């Protein structure tokens, strides 16, 4: 394993611990926190297709998924009842970029 991949795994482990500590449920690289109405905040770590063997590049997606809209989407797309939303299901969706790098959304290790 390269140093970059080891660093990425440490980052993912620390992010997982942090978000679980703030009431998020973890599913590999996707984290969800729901309110009593079923509305969710989704945080998703998406590996970039431009990652090279010596490094890791990824995005951090953030979305707000409203329960009524997700229920409608699930029925419309014929998805199973137990299917959880990803960030792409968000009514509002954005990316979180590295600090101090305005307009840059890809993280690089």
Protein Blocks (a to p, Z undefined) as FASTA:
>chain_A
ZZklmmmmmmmmmmmmmmmmnopacehjaccdddfkopacdddddddfkbcfkbccdddd
dddddfklmmmmmmmnopafklccdfklpfbdcddddehighiabdcZZ
